[in-house]
């Protein structure tokens, strides 16, 4: 990831976010439909419960998330949806059984997955999948998880000094990305001395002026 991408992810919009997790713009068709009971046995024994919402239980196993609800045909809890990180394929998989679609389960799974894996590659989007990802971005941005400002992105407190920003570790960036971040920081800190405290409002104002 380059510094330009980092800056757009922090200060950008849903369009930029979608491009960052699906840079090729790949379009895919919706996966084959599943019915109640088809996901039986898919829940790992190590999955941990998170919360219940609208009669649906949400669980986490590592980077993967599951939804469970009562199957009226068996009167037992069944997996009715999941969002999986198929990292070996460089994709993620979001699916909800037909009978439970339209109840917000896919949106909730997408939110949980992206909250924990904000930059995980999507590997392509169907039209419905992209709409869900856009809604997820808006929700995460409203919560300050995405678009929270450069200090938050660097894991720094709001009272960080200029020197803190300059020397913050950025192991996820390439060498070119490191150089771009350094230039971004230098551009931003022009006229400031190292002890000056820089809140996110300063960074946001800089970004707005730069994009005009």
N, C-alpha and C positions, 0 to 999 in steps of 0.2 A: 504494500500500500504506500503511495506517495504522500507527501505533505499536502499536495493539492487535493487529493482524495480525502485526507483527514480533515482538512479545512472545510470542504463541502459537506462532509458527513456531519460535522459539528454545527455549521451555520446554514446548511442547505435546506432542501425541502424533500418531499417524498420522491420526486423524479430522480434526484441525485442519489437518494438512498437505494432505490430500486436498481439503478445503474451500478452501484457499488457491490451489490450482492448478486447481480445478474449482468455482469459487464458485457457479455456477448449479445444480450438482448434476446436470448433463445426463447422461443415459444414452444410449449409442449401441449399435448392434448390431455384432458382430464384422465386420470387413471381409471381402470375398470371399477365399476360399482361393487360395493360390498353390502350385504344385508345383515340384520341383527343375527348374531351368533357366529358370523364368519370370522370375527376377531377373537373368538374364544381361545384361551391359552396363550395369547400374545403378550400378556402382562408378565414382565420378569419378576421373579420372586424377590429381587432386591429393590423393587420400586417402593418409594416412600410417599405416603399421602401428603398433599399440600393443603387443599381446602375443598369445600363443596359449594357449588354455585348452581342455582336453578335445578336442583335435584341431580346434578352431575358431579361426580367426584373426579378431581384432577390429581394425578400422581407424577412423580419424577423418578427417572432412573438414569443418572449421569446427565448427558445432554439430551435425553429423550423424554417426551411427555405423553401421558396417556389420559384418556377420559373414560370413566366407567359410569354406567347407568343401569337401572333395572330393566331386564329383558322380560316383557310381559308374557312371552311365550313359555319361559322357563321359571319365571318368578325369582330369578337369580341375577346378581350383578354381572354384567359383561363389559368387555372393552368395546366402546362404541366409536372411538377415534384415537388417532395418535399423530404426533409430529416427531419424526425421527431424523437424527443426524447420520446420514449414510456417508461418513467422511471418506471411506475407501473409494466411493464413486464421485466424491466432490459434489453431492447433491443432498437435499433434504426432502422428506416425504411427509406431506400432510394429507390425511384422509379421515373422513367421517362416514359412518354407515348411512345408507340412504334414508332410513326411517328417522334418523336424528339430525338430518341436515335442516338448516333454517332455524336452528335453536341457539345459534351463537357459539356452538362448541368449537367449530373450526377457528373462529376469531380468537377464542380464549386460548386454544392450543398454540396458535400462531404467536399470540402475545407472550405466553410463557416461554416458548422456544426462542423468540427473538430477544426477549429480555435477558436470557442467559447466553445466547449466541448471536449478538447483534450483527456481526460481520460474517457469519457462516455463509458460504456460497449456496445459492438456491438451486443452481444447475438448470434453470429454466422456469418459466411461469406459464400456466394456463391463464386465460383471461380472468377467471374467478380467483385463481391463486394470487395474481398480481393485485387485484382489488383488495383481497384480504391483507396482503403485505402492506399496502398503502395505509389501510386503516390501522394496522399495527404500528406503523411508523408514527402516525399522528398521535396514537395513544401513548407511545413511549416518549415522544417529544413533549407531550403535555405533562408527563410525569418527571421530565427532566433527565431521563435516562439517555435519550438521544437529543442532540442539539443543546446540550447542557453547558456549552462553553469550553474553551480550550483548557482551562484549569482543571475542570472535572475530567476531561478526556485524558489529561496527563496524570490524573490521580493526585492532584495538588489541592491544598486548602485554599479558600478564598483570600486569605491574607498572605499568599505566597509572594515572595519578592521576585524581582527580575532575575536575580542570580539563580533562584530556585527553578525558574522556568528554563533558563539556558541549560542547566545541568541535569534536568529531569531525564530519567532513563526512558528510551523509546526503542526497546529491542525488536518491536514488531515492524519497524521501518527498515527498508533497504538502505544501502549506503547513499544512493541518490535521494531517497526520502529524508534521511538524516540531514543532508545538505540543504534540502528545500525547507525543512523545518527551521534549521538554523537561520536561513535567510528570512523566513517569515518572522521569526522572533526578532531578528535585528531590525527589520522594517518596522515592527510594532513598537519596539523599545527605543526608537530614535528619540532623543530628547529626554529620556528618563535615566536617572541614576539607578544603580543596582539596588539600593535599599527601598526604592519606591514600591509601594504595594499596588498591585494591579488586579482589580476585580474583573469578573467576566463582562461587566458593562463596558469597560474600556476596550476589551477585545471585540465585543459586538459592534461598538461604534467604529473601530478600525475597519472591521470587515465591511460594514455598510458603506463607509467612505471609499474603500478600495473597489467596491463593485459598482459604484456610480459612474 
